[in-house]
Amino acid sequence: MLCVLPLLSFALTSFWSLGPLCSIFFVSIGFGVYFLFRDEICDQSNYRLYNIWLMGVHLLPANGRFPVLAW
């Protein structure tokens, strides 16, 4: 299930037309969650990173109305 996060991150950045810097940041968080969630020792910090990614997903539709993330 977590392998979908990088693909979903890439699809959402292209759908909401983010700028290149924000796209790289958002997709890298998706890849970070995908690769770091395999270690059970650091699950608490990985869960925080996943929550940051999820908060970003919920904020992306605001970019359609107010294109603040175009840089």
mmJSON file of the N, C-alpha and C atoms, coordinates in Angstrom:
{"data_MODEL":{"atom_site":{
"group_PDB":["ATOM","ATOM","ATOM","ATOM","ATOM","ATOM","ATOM","ATOM","ATOM","ATOM","ATOM","ATOM","ATOM","ATOM","ATOM","ATOM","ATOM","ATOM","ATOM","ATOM","ATOM","ATOM","ATOM","ATOM","ATOM","ATOM","ATOM","ATOM","ATOM","ATOM","ATOM","ATOM","ATOM","ATOM","ATOM","ATOM","ATOM","ATOM","ATOM","ATOM","ATOM","ATOM","ATOM","ATOM","ATOM","ATOM","ATOM","ATOM","ATOM","ATOM","ATOM","ATOM","ATOM","ATOM","ATOM","ATOM","ATOM","ATOM","ATOM","ATOM","ATOM","ATOM","ATOM","ATOM","ATOM","ATOM","ATOM","ATOM","ATOM","ATOM","ATOM","ATOM","ATOM","ATOM","ATOM","ATOM","ATOM","ATOM","ATOM","ATOM","ATOM","ATOM","ATOM","ATOM","ATOM","ATOM","ATOM","ATOM","ATOM","ATOM","ATOM","ATOM","ATOM","ATOM","ATOM","ATOM","ATOM","ATOM","ATOM","ATOM","ATOM","ATOM","ATOM","ATOM","ATOM","ATOM","ATOM","ATOM","ATOM","ATOM","ATOM","ATOM","ATOM","ATOM","ATOM","ATOM","ATOM","ATOM","ATOM","ATOM","ATOM","ATOM","ATOM","ATOM","ATOM","ATOM","ATOM","ATOM","ATOM","ATOM","ATOM","ATOM","ATOM","ATOM","ATOM","ATOM","ATOM","ATOM","ATOM","ATOM","ATOM","ATOM","ATOM","ATOM","ATOM","ATOM","ATOM","ATOM","ATOM","ATOM","ATOM","ATOM","ATOM","ATOM","ATOM","ATOM","ATOM","ATOM","ATOM","ATOM","ATOM","ATOM","ATOM","ATOM","ATOM","ATOM","ATOM","ATOM","ATOM","ATOM","ATOM","ATOM","ATOM","ATOM","ATOM","ATOM","ATOM","ATOM","ATOM","ATOM","ATOM","ATOM","ATOM","ATOM","ATOM","ATOM","ATOM","ATOM","ATOM","ATOM","ATOM","ATOM","ATOM","ATOM","ATOM","ATOM","ATOM","ATOM","ATOM","ATOM","ATOM","ATOM","ATOM","ATOM","ATOM","ATOM","ATOM","ATOM","ATOM","ATOM","ATOM","ATOM","ATOM"],
"id":[1,2,3,4,5,6,7,8,9,10,11,12,13,14,15,16,17,18,19,20,21,22,23,24,25,26,27,28,29,30,31,32,33,34,35,36,37,38,39,40,41,42,43,44,45,46,47,48,49,50,51,52,53,54,55,56,57,58,59,60,61,62,63,64,65,66,67,68,69,70,71,72,73,74,75,76,77,78,79,80,81,82,83,84,85,86,87,88,89,90,91,92,93,94,95,96,97,98,99,100,101,102,103,104,105,106,107,108,109,110,111,112,113,114,115,116,117,118,119,120,121,122,123,124,125,126,127,128,129,130,131,132,133,134,135,136,137,138,139,140,141,142,143,144,145,146,147,148,149,150,151,152,153,154,155,156,157,158,159,160,161,162,163,164,165,166,167,168,169,170,171,172,173,174,175,176,177,178,179,180,181,182,183,184,185,186,187,188,189,190,191,192,193,194,195,196,197,198,199,200,201,202,203,204,205,206,207,208,209,210,211,212,213],
"type_symbol":["N","C","C","N","C","C","N","C","C","N","C","C","N","C","C","N","C","C","N","C","C","N","C","C","N","C","C","N","C","C","N","C","C","N","C","C","N","C","C","N","C","C","N","C","C","N","C","C","N","C","C","N","C","C","N","C","C","N","C","C","N","C","C","N","C","C","N","C","C","N","C","C","N","C","C","N","C","C","N","C","C","N","C","C","N","C","C","N","C","C","N","C","C","N","C","C","N","C","C","N","C","C","N","C","C","N","C","C","N","C","C","N","C","C","N","C","C","N","C","C","N","C","C","N","C","C","N","C","C","N","C","C","N","C","C","N","C","C","N","C","C","N","C","C","N","C","C","N","C","C","N","C","C","N","C","C","N","C","C","N","C","C","N","C","C","N","C","C","N","C","C","N","C","C","N","C","C","N","C","C","N","C","C","N","C","C","N","C","C","N","C","C","N","C","C","N","C","C","N","C","C","N","C","C","N","C","C","N","C","C","N","C","C"],
"label_atom_id":["N","CA","C","N","CA","C","N","CA","C","N","CA","C","N","CA","C","N","CA","C","N","CA","C","N","CA","C","N","CA","C","N","CA","C","N","CA","C","N","CA","C","N","CA","C","N","CA","C","N","CA","C","N","CA","C","N","CA","C","N","CA","C","N","CA","C","N","CA","C","N","CA","C","N","CA","C","N","CA","C","N","CA","C","N","CA","C","N","CA","C","N","CA","C","N","CA","C","N","CA","C","N","CA","C","N","CA","C","N","CA","C","N","CA","C","N","CA","C","N","CA","C","N","CA","C","N","CA","C","N","CA","C","N","CA","C","N","CA","C","N","CA","C","N","CA","C","N","CA","C","N","CA","C","N","CA","C","N","CA","C","N","CA","C","N","CA","C","N","CA","C","N","CA","C","N","CA","C","N","CA","C","N","CA","C","N","CA","C","N","CA","C","N","CA","C","N","CA","C","N","CA","C","N","CA","C","N","CA","C","N","CA","C","N","CA","C","N","CA","C","N","CA","C","N","CA","C","N","CA","C","N","CA","C","N","CA","C","N","CA","C","N","CA","C","N","CA","C"],
"label_alt_id":[null,null,null,null,null,null,null,null,null,null,null,null,null,null,null,null,null,null,null,null,null,null,null,null,null,null,null,null,null,null,null,null,null,null,null,null,null,null,null,null,null,null,null,null,null,null,null,null,null,null,null,null,null,null,null,null,null,null,null,null,null,null,null,null,null,null,null,null,null,null,null,null,null,null,null,null,null,null,null,null,null,null,null,null,null,null,null,null,null,null,null,null,null,null,null,null,null,null,null,null,null,null,null,null,null,null,null,null,null,null,null,null,null,null,null,null,null,null,null,null,null,null,null,null,null,null,null,null,null,null,null,null,null,null,null,null,null,null,null,null,null,null,null,null,null,null,null,null,null,null,null,null,null,null,null,null,null,null,null,null,null,null,null,null,null,null,null,null,null,null,null,null,null,null,null,null,null,null,null,null,null,null,null,null,null,null,null,null,null,null,null,null,null,null,null,null,null,null,null,null,null,null,null,null,null,null,null,null,null,null,null,null,null],
"label_comp_id":["MET","MET","MET","LEU","LEU","LEU","CYS","CYS","CYS","VAL","VAL","VAL","LEU","LEU","LEU","PRO","PRO","PRO","LEU","LEU","LEU","LEU","LEU","LEU","SER","SER","SER","PHE","PHE","PHE","ALA","ALA","ALA","LEU","LEU","LEU","THR","THR","THR","SER","SER","SER","PHE","PHE","PHE","TRP","TRP","TRP","SER","SER","SER","LEU","LEU","LEU","GLY","GLY","GLY","PRO","PRO","PRO","LEU","LEU","LEU","CYS","CYS","CYS","SER","SER","SER","ILE","ILE","ILE","PHE","PHE","PHE","PHE","PHE","PHE","VAL","VAL","VAL","SER","SER","SER","ILE","ILE","ILE","GLY","GLY","GLY","PHE","PHE","PHE","GLY","GLY","GLY","VAL","VAL","VAL","TYR","TYR","TYR","PHE","PHE","PHE","LEU","LEU","LEU","PHE","PHE","PHE","ARG","ARG","ARG","ASP","ASP","ASP","GLU","GLU","GLU","ILE","ILE","ILE","CYS","CYS","CYS","ASP","ASP","ASP","GLN","GLN","GLN","SER","SER","SER","ASN","ASN","ASN","TYR","TYR","TYR","ARG","ARG","ARG","LEU","LEU","LEU","TYR","TYR","TYR","ASN","ASN","ASN","ILE","ILE","ILE","TRP","TRP","TRP","LEU","LEU","LEU","MET","MET","MET","GLY","GLY","GLY","VAL","VAL","VAL","HIS","HIS","HIS","LEU","LEU","LEU","LEU","LEU","LEU","PRO","PRO","PRO","ALA","ALA","ALA","ASN","ASN","ASN","GLY","GLY","GLY","ARG","ARG","ARG","PHE","PHE","PHE","PRO","PRO","PRO","VAL","VAL","VAL","LEU","LEU","LEU","ALA","ALA","ALA","TRP","TRP","TRP"],
"label_asym_id":["A","A","A","A","A","A","A","A","A","A","A","A","A","A","A","A","A","A","A","A","A","A","A","A","A","A","A","A","A","A","A","A","A","A","A","A","A","A","A","A","A","A","A","A","A","A","A","A","A","A","A","A","A","A","A","A","A","A","A","A","A","A","A","A","A","A","A","A","A","A","A","A","A","A","A","A","A","A","A","A","A","A","A","A","A","A","A","A","A","A","A","A","A","A","A","A","A","A","A","A","A","A","A","A","A","A","A","A","A","A","A","A","A","A","A","A","A","A","A","A","A","A","A","A","A","A","A","A","A","A","A","A","A","A","A","A","A","A","A","A","A","A","A","A","A","A","A","A","A","A","A","A","A","A","A","A","A","A","A","A","A","A","A","A","A","A","A","A","A","A","A","A","A","A","A","A","A","A","A","A","A","A","A","A","A","A","A","A","A","A","A","A","A","A","A","A","A","A","A","A","A","A","A","A","A","A","A","A","A","A","A","A","A"],
"label_entity_id":["1","1","1","1","1","1","1","1","1","1","1","1","1","1","1","1","1","1","1","1","1","1","1","1","1","1","1","1","1","1","1","1","1","1","1","1","1","1","1","1","1","1","1","1","1","1","1","1","1","1","1","1","1","1","1","1","1","1","1","1","1","1","1","1","1","1","1","1","1","1","1","1","1","1","1","1","1","1","1","1","1","1","1","1","1","1","1","1","1","1","1","1","1","1","1","1","1","1","1","1","1","1","1","1","1","1","1","1","1","1","1","1","1","1","1","1","1","1","1","1","1","1","1","1","1","1","1","1","1","1","1","1","1","1","1","1","1","1","1","1","1","1","1","1","1","1","1","1","1","1","1","1","1","1","1","1","1","1","1","1","1","1","1","1","1","1","1","1","1","1","1","1","1","1","1","1","1","1","1","1","1","1","1","1","1","1","1","1","1","1","1","1","1","1","1","1","1","1","1","1","1","1","1","1","1","1","1","1","1","1","1","1","1"],
"label_seq_id":[1,1,1,2,2,2,3,3,3,4,4,4,5,5,5,6,6,6,7,7,7,8,8,8,9,9,9,10,10,10,11,11,11,12,12,12,13,13,13,14,14,14,15,15,15,16,16,16,17,17,17,18,18,18,19,19,19,20,20,20,21,21,21,22,22,22,23,23,23,24,24,24,25,25,25,26,26,26,27,27,27,28,28,28,29,29,29,30,30,30,31,31,31,32,32,32,33,33,33,34,34,34,35,35,35,36,36,36,37,37,37,38,38,38,39,39,39,40,40,40,41,41,41,42,42,42,43,43,43,44,44,44,45,45,45,46,46,46,47,47,47,48,48,48,49,49,49,50,50,50,51,51,51,52,52,52,53,53,53,54,54,54,55,55,55,56,56,56,57,57,57,58,58,58,59,59,59,60,60,60,61,61,61,62,62,62,63,63,63,64,64,64,65,65,65,66,66,66,67,67,67,68,68,68,69,69,69,70,70,70,71,71,71],
"pdbx_PDB_ins_code":[null,null,null,null,null,null,null,null,null,null,null,null,null,null,null,null,null,null,null,null,null,null,null,null,null,null,null,null,null,null,null,null,null,null,null,null,null,null,null,null,null,null,null,null,null,null,null,null,null,null,null,null,null,null,null,null,null,null,null,null,null,null,null,null,null,null,null,null,null,null,null,null,null,null,null,null,null,null,null,null,null,null,null,null,null,null,null,null,null,null,null,null,null,null,null,null,null,null,null,null,null,null,null,null,null,null,null,null,null,null,null,null,null,null,null,null,null,null,null,null,null,null,null,null,null,null,null,null,null,null,null,null,null,null,null,null,null,null,null,null,null,null,null,null,null,null,null,null,null,null,null,null,null,null,null,null,null,null,null,null,null,null,null,null,null,null,null,null,null,null,null,null,null,null,null,null,null,null,null,null,null,null,null,null,null,null,null,null,null,null,null,null,null,null,null,null,null,null,null,null,null,null,null,null,null,null,null,null,null,null,null,null,null],
"Cartn_x":[0.816,0.0,0.857,1.982,2.82,3.528,3.625,4.278,3.461,2.218,1.355,1.679,2.269,2.52,3.411,4.538,5.317,4.56,3.835,3.067,1.929,1.268,0.19,0.739,1.902,2.532,2.819,3.374,3.676,2.404,1.365,0.107,-0.556,-0.515,-1.139,-0.394,0.935,1.676,1.388,1.203,0.878,-0.586,-1.481,-2.898,-3.15,-2.527,-2.728,-1.724,-0.921,0.079,0.916,1.673,2.614,3.852,4.583,5.842,6.906,8.045,9.071,9.661,9.889,10.473,9.518,8.269,7.269,6.999,7.044,6.837,7.944,9.18,10.305,10.197,9.833,9.698,8.598,7.442,6.301,6.561,7.128,7.426,8.525,9.495,10.551,10.01,9.028,8.391,7.664,6.986,6.318,7.295,8.45,9.467,10.07,10.241,10.79,9.892,8.604,7.656,7.705,7.81,7.838,9.067,10.237,11.458,11.695,11.24,11.525,10.521,9.364,8.351,8.619,9.667,9.966,10.721,11.211,11.97,11.058,10.92,10.002,10.579,11.865,12.484,12.114,12.054,11.811,10.381,9.438,8.062,7.441,7.817,7.212,7.598,8.847,9.258,8.736,8.657,8.108,6.625,5.923,4.507,4.311,5.21,5.144,5.382,6.337,6.597,5.39,4.741,3.53,2.423,2.295,1.28,1.574,2.84,3.195,2.802,3.066,2.677,1.152,0.426,-1.026,-1.594,-0.986,-1.414,-1.185,-0.073,0.196,-0.828,-1.274,-2.302,-3.599,-3.921,-5.145,-5.018,-3.816,-3.625,-3.481,-3.254,-3.041,-4.232,-5.486,-6.586,-6.626,-6.054,-6.0,-5.115,-4.174,-3.322,-4.101,-5.182,-6.011,-6.692,-7.062,-7.725,-6.732,-5.719,-4.692,-3.35,-2.83,-1.593,-0.342,-0.267,0.885,2.054,1.782,2.835,3.346,3.34,3.753,5.258,6.013,7.449,8.189],
"Cartn_y":[-1.196,0.0,1.256,1.214,2.406,2.697,1.712,1.977,2.923,3.149,4.049,5.515,5.793,7.167,7.953,7.426,8.204,8.443,7.45,7.624,8.62,8.533,9.473,10.886,11.006,12.319,12.939,12.137,12.65,13.023,12.198,12.488,13.75,13.926,15.101,16.387,16.318,17.527,17.938,16.989,17.348,17.75,17.157,17.521,18.926,19.265,20.59,21.602,21.242,22.084,22.903,22.184,22.836,23.258,24.169,24.586,23.524,23.695,22.644,22.437,23.502,23.366,22.67,23.063,22.426,20.991,20.729,19.356,18.426,18.896,18.074,17.804,18.819,18.655,17.668,17.8,16.945,15.496,15.285,13.92,13.296,14.101,13.541,13.124,13.842,13.402,12.081,11.941,10.683,9.524,9.757,8.704,8.436,9.481,9.295,8.432,8.662,7.836,6.401,6.232,4.881,4.103,4.737,4.019,3.91,4.881,4.865,4.08,3.806,3.116,1.618,1.131,-0.3,-0.666,0.314,0.071,0.256,-0.771,-0.709,0.062,0.285,0.998,2.482,3.054,4.494,4.793,3.969,4.16,5.475,5.972,7.199,8.393,8.519,9.63,9.442,8.205,7.952,8.297,8.036,8.371,9.883,10.613,12.084,12.563,11.966,12.338,12.017,10.888,10.555,11.574,12.037,13.036,14.368,14.732,15.94,15.783,14.619,14.363,14.445,13.857,13.854,15.262,16.077,17.46,18.212,17.918,18.533,18.136,16.891,16.435,17.22,17.489,18.227,19.708,20.235,21.64,21.88,20.834,21.0,21.618,21.303,21.953,23.47,23.989,25.44,26.082,25.325,25.855,26.102,25.375,25.624,26.976,27.398,28.692,29.831,29.607,30.602,29.997,30.283,29.61,30.089,29.794,30.199,29.247,28.012,27.004,26.889,27.986,27.956,28.137,28.244,28.427,27.163],
"Cartn_z":[0.0,0.0,0.0,0.707,0.773,-0.542,-1.437,-2.716,-3.586,-3.205,-3.961,-3.644,-2.48,-2.059,-3.024,-3.499,-4.465,-5.773,-6.232,-7.464,-7.282,-6.158,-5.856,-5.672,-5.082,-4.926,-6.282,-7.181,-8.524,-9.27,-9.158,-9.85,-9.292,-7.983,-7.385,-7.722,-7.807,-8.173,-9.61,-10.489,-11.871,-12.016,-11.232,-11.313,-10.779,-9.654,-9.053,-9.564,-10.54,-11.216,-10.238,-9.437,-8.527,-9.293,-8.715,-9.306,-9.125,-9.787,-9.733,-8.344,-7.595,-6.27,-5.301,-5.319,-4.443,-4.873,-6.173,-6.66,-6.177,-6.278,-5.827,-4.337,-3.564,-2.125,-1.776,-2.426,-2.121,-2.528,-3.695,-4.157,-3.299,-2.866,-2.018,-0.661,-0.123,1.115,0.883,-0.259,-0.586,-0.677,-1.322,-1.392,-0.021,0.788,2.129,2.987,2.897,3.649,3.15,1.849,1.282,1.737,1.719,2.064,3.565,4.335,5.768,6.585,6.047,6.825,6.946,6.371,6.439,7.71,8.449,9.665,10.877,11.671,12.811,13.992,14.012,15.121,15.086,13.929,13.795,13.349,13.735,13.279,13.731,14.901,15.399,14.53,14.168,13.313,11.894,11.425,10.097,10.039,11.125,11.175,11.143,11.771,11.699,10.277,9.577,8.186,7.317,7.569,6.833,7.102,8.336,8.652,7.982,7.832,7.09,5.632,5.064,3.681,3.525,4.468,4.409,4.562,5.413,5.544,4.226,3.577,2.274,1.231,1.27,0.327,0.537,1.789,2.072,1.72,1.659,1.311,-0.187,-0.958,-2.398,-3.135,-2.81,-3.533,-3.358,-2.288,-2.115,-3.174,-3.724,-4.776,-6.061,-6.276,-7.449,-7.399,-6.22,-6.062,-5.864,-5.039,-4.753,-5.128,-6.308,-6.76,-6.023,-4.741,-3.934,-4.127,-4.477,-4.61,-6.039,-6.781,-8.184,-8.355,-7.27,-7.387,-7.155],
"occupancy":[1.0,1.0,1.0,1.0,1.0,1.0,1.0,1.0,1.0,1.0,1.0,1.0,1.0,1.0,1.0,1.0,1.0,1.0,1.0,1.0,1.0,1.0,1.0,1.0,1.0,1.0,1.0,1.0,1.0,1.0,1.0,1.0,1.0,1.0,1.0,1.0,1.0,1.0,1.0,1.0,1.0,1.0,1.0,1.0,1.0,1.0,1.0,1.0,1.0,1.0,1.0,1.0,1.0,1.0,1.0,1.0,1.0,1.0,1.0,1.0,1.0,1.0,1.0,1.0,1.0,1.0,1.0,1.0,1.0,1.0,1.0,1.0,1.0,1.0,1.0,1.0,1.0,1.0,1.0,1.0,1.0,1.0,1.0,1.0,1.0,1.0,1.0,1.0,1.0,1.0,1.0,1.0,1.0,1.0,1.0,1.0,1.0,1.0,1.0,1.0,1.0,1.0,1.0,1.0,1.0,1.0,1.0,1.0,1.0,1.0,1.0,1.0,1.0,1.0,1.0,1.0,1.0,1.0,1.0,1.0,1.0,1.0,1.0,1.0,1.0,1.0,1.0,1.0,1.0,1.0,1.0,1.0,1.0,1.0,1.0,1.0,1.0,1.0,1.0,1.0,1.0,1.0,1.0,1.0,1.0,1.0,1.0,1.0,1.0,1.0,1.0,1.0,1.0,1.0,1.0,1.0,1.0,1.0,1.0,1.0,1.0,1.0,1.0,1.0,1.0,1.0,1.0,1.0,1.0,1.0,1.0,1.0,1.0,1.0,1.0,1.0,1.0,1.0,1.0,1.0,1.0,1.0,1.0,1.0,1.0,1.0,1.0,1.0,1.0,1.0,1.0,1.0,1.0,1.0,1.0,1.0,1.0,1.0,1.0,1.0,1.0,1.0,1.0,1.0,1.0,1.0,1.0,1.0,1.0,1.0,1.0,1.0,1.0],
"B_iso_or_equiv":[0.0,0.0,0.0,0.0,0.0,0.0,0.0,0.0,0.0,0.0,0.0,0.0,0.0,0.0,0.0,0.0,0.0,0.0,0.0,0.0,0.0,0.0,0.0,0.0,0.0,0.0,0.0,0.0,0.0,0.0,0.0,0.0,0.0,0.0,0.0,0.0,0.0,0.0,0.0,0.0,0.0,0.0,0.0,0.0,0.0,0.0,0.0,0.0,0.0,0.0,0.0,0.0,0.0,0.0,0.0,0.0,0.0,0.0,0.0,0.0,0.0,0.0,0.0,0.0,0.0,0.0,0.0,0.0,0.0,0.0,0.0,0.0,0.0,0.0,0.0,0.0,0.0,0.0,0.0,0.0,0.0,0.0,0.0,0.0,0.0,0.0,0.0,0.0,0.0,0.0,0.0,0.0,0.0,0.0,0.0,0.0,0.0,0.0,0.0,0.0,0.0,0.0,0.0,0.0,0.0,0.0,0.0,0.0,0.0,0.0,0.0,0.0,0.0,0.0,0.0,0.0,0.0,0.0,0.0,0.0,0.0,0.0,0.0,0.0,0.0,0.0,0.0,0.0,0.0,0.0,0.0,0.0,0.0,0.0,0.0,0.0,0.0,0.0,0.0,0.0,0.0,0.0,0.0,0.0,0.0,0.0,0.0,0.0,0.0,0.0,0.0,0.0,0.0,0.0,0.0,0.0,0.0,0.0,0.0,0.0,0.0,0.0,0.0,0.0,0.0,0.0,0.0,0.0,0.0,0.0,0.0,0.0,0.0,0.0,0.0,0.0,0.0,0.0,0.0,0.0,0.0,0.0,0.0,0.0,0.0,0.0,0.0,0.0,0.0,0.0,0.0,0.0,0.0,0.0,0.0,0.0,0.0,0.0,0.0,0.0,0.0,0.0,0.0,0.0,0.0,0.0,0.0,0.0,0.0,0.0,0.0,0.0,0.0],
"pdbx_formal_charge":[null,null,null,null,null,null,null,null,null,null,null,null,null,null,null,null,null,null,null,null,null,null,null,null,null,null,null,null,null,null,null,null,null,null,null,null,null,null,null,null,null,null,null,null,null,null,null,null,null,null,null,null,null,null,null,null,null,null,null,null,null,null,null,null,null,null,null,null,null,null,null,null,null,null,null,null,null,null,null,null,null,null,null,null,null,null,null,null,null,null,null,null,null,null,null,null,null,null,null,null,null,null,null,null,null,null,null,null,null,null,null,null,null,null,null,null,null,null,null,null,null,null,null,null,null,null,null,null,null,null,null,null,null,null,null,null,null,null,null,null,null,null,null,null,null,null,null,null,null,null,null,null,null,null,null,null,null,null,null,null,null,null,null,null,null,null,null,null,null,null,null,null,null,null,null,null,null,null,null,null,null,null,null,null,null,null,null,null,null,null,null,null,null,null,null,null,null,null,null,null,null,null,null,null,null,null,null,null,null,null,null,null,null],
"auth_seq_id":[1,1,1,2,2,2,3,3,3,4,4,4,5,5,5,6,6,6,7,7,7,8,8,8,9,9,9,10,10,10,11,11,11,12,12,12,13,13,13,14,14,14,15,15,15,16,16,16,17,17,17,18,18,18,19,19,19,20,20,20,21,21,21,22,22,22,23,23,23,24,24,24,25,25,25,26,26,26,27,27,27,28,28,28,29,29,29,30,30,30,31,31,31,32,32,32,33,33,33,34,34,34,35,35,35,36,36,36,37,37,37,38,38,38,39,39,39,40,40,40,41,41,41,42,42,42,43,43,43,44,44,44,45,45,45,46,46,46,47,47,47,48,48,48,49,49,49,50,50,50,51,51,51,52,52,52,53,53,53,54,54,54,55,55,55,56,56,56,57,57,57,58,58,58,59,59,59,60,60,60,61,61,61,62,62,62,63,63,63,64,64,64,65,65,65,66,66,66,67,67,67,68,68,68,69,69,69,70,70,70,71,71,71],
"auth_comp_id":["MET","MET","MET","LEU","LEU","LEU","CYS","CYS","CYS","VAL","VAL","VAL","LEU","LEU","LEU","PRO","PRO","PRO","LEU","LEU","LEU","LEU","LEU","LEU","SER","SER","SER","PHE","PHE","PHE","ALA","ALA","ALA","LEU","LEU","LEU","THR","THR","THR","SER","SER","SER","PHE","PHE","PHE","TRP","TRP","TRP","SER","SER","SER","LEU","LEU","LEU","GLY","GLY","GLY","PRO","PRO","PRO","LEU","LEU","LEU","CYS","CYS","CYS","SER","SER","SER","ILE","ILE","ILE","PHE","PHE","PHE","PHE","PHE","PHE","VAL","VAL","VAL","SER","SER","SER","ILE","ILE","ILE","GLY","GLY","GLY","PHE","PHE","PHE","GLY","GLY","GLY","VAL","VAL","VAL","TYR","TYR","TYR","PHE","PHE","PHE","LEU","LEU","LEU","PHE","PHE","PHE","ARG","ARG","ARG","ASP","ASP","ASP","GLU","GLU","GLU","ILE","ILE","ILE","CYS","CYS","CYS","ASP","ASP","ASP","GLN","GLN","GLN","SER","SER","SER","ASN","ASN","ASN","TYR","TYR","TYR","ARG","ARG","ARG","LEU","LEU","LEU","TYR","TYR","TYR","ASN","ASN","ASN","ILE","ILE","ILE","TRP","TRP","TRP","LEU","LEU","LEU","MET","MET","MET","GLY","GLY","GLY","VAL","VAL","VAL","HIS","HIS","HIS","LEU","LEU","LEU","LEU","LEU","LEU","PRO","PRO","PRO","ALA","ALA","ALA","ASN","ASN","ASN","GLY","GLY","GLY","ARG","ARG","ARG","PHE","PHE","PHE","PRO","PRO","PRO","VAL","VAL","VAL","LEU","LEU","LEU","ALA","ALA","ALA","TRP","TRP","TRP"],
"auth_asym_id":["A","A","A","A","A","A","A","A","A","A","A","A","A","A","A","A","A","A","A","A","A","A","A","A","A","A","A","A","A","A","A","A","A","A","A","A","A","A","A","A","A","A","A","A","A","A","A","A","A","A","A","A","A","A","A","A","A","A","A","A","A","A","A","A","A","A","A","A","A","A","A","A","A","A","A","A","A","A","A","A","A","A","A","A","A","A","A","A","A","A","A","A","A","A","A","A","A","A","A","A","A","A","A","A","A","A","A","A","A","A","A","A","A","A","A","A","A","A","A","A","A","A","A","A","A","A","A","A","A","A","A","A","A","A","A","A","A","A","A","A","A","A","A","A","A","A","A","A","A","A","A","A","A","A","A","A","A","A","A","A","A","A","A","A","A","A","A","A","A","A","A","A","A","A","A","A","A","A","A","A","A","A","A","A","A","A","A","A","A","A","A","A","A","A","A","A","A","A","A","A","A","A","A","A","A","A","A","A","A","A","A","A","A"],
"auth_atom_id":["N","CA","C","N","CA","C","N","CA","C","N","CA","C","N","CA","C","N","CA","C","N","CA","C","N","CA","C","N","CA","C","N","CA","C","N","CA","C","N","CA","C","N","CA","C","N","CA","C","N","CA","C","N","CA","C","N","CA","C","N","CA","C","N","CA","C","N","CA","C","N","CA","C","N","CA","C","N","CA","C","N","CA","C","N","CA","C","N","CA","C","N","CA","C","N","CA","C","N","CA","C","N","CA","C","N","CA","C","N","CA","C","N","CA","C","N","CA","C","N","CA","C","N","CA","C","N","CA","C","N","CA","C","N","CA","C","N","CA","C","N","CA","C","N","CA","C","N","CA","C","N","CA","C","N","CA","C","N","CA","C","N","CA","C","N","CA","C","N","CA","C","N","CA","C","N","CA","C","N","CA","C","N","CA","C","N","CA","C","N","CA","C","N","CA","C","N","CA","C","N","CA","C","N","CA","C","N","CA","C","N","CA","C","N","CA","C","N","CA","C","N","CA","C","N","CA","C","N","CA","C","N","CA","C","N","CA","C","N","CA","C","N","CA","C","N","CA","C"],
"pdbx_PDB_model_num":[1,1,1,1,1,1,1,1,1,1,1,1,1,1,1,1,1,1,1,1,1,1,1,1,1,1,1,1,1,1,1,1,1,1,1,1,1,1,1,1,1,1,1,1,1,1,1,1,1,1,1,1,1,1,1,1,1,1,1,1,1,1,1,1,1,1,1,1,1,1,1,1,1,1,1,1,1,1,1,1,1,1,1,1,1,1,1,1,1,1,1,1,1,1,1,1,1,1,1,1,1,1,1,1,1,1,1,1,1,1,1,1,1,1,1,1,1,1,1,1,1,1,1,1,1,1,1,1,1,1,1,1,1,1,1,1,1,1,1,1,1,1,1,1,1,1,1,1,1,1,1,1,1,1,1,1,1,1,1,1,1,1,1,1,1,1,1,1,1,1,1,1,1,1,1,1,1,1,1,1,1,1,1,1,1,1,1,1,1,1,1,1,1,1,1,1,1,1,1,1,1,1,1,1,1,1,1,1,1,1,1,1,1]
}}}
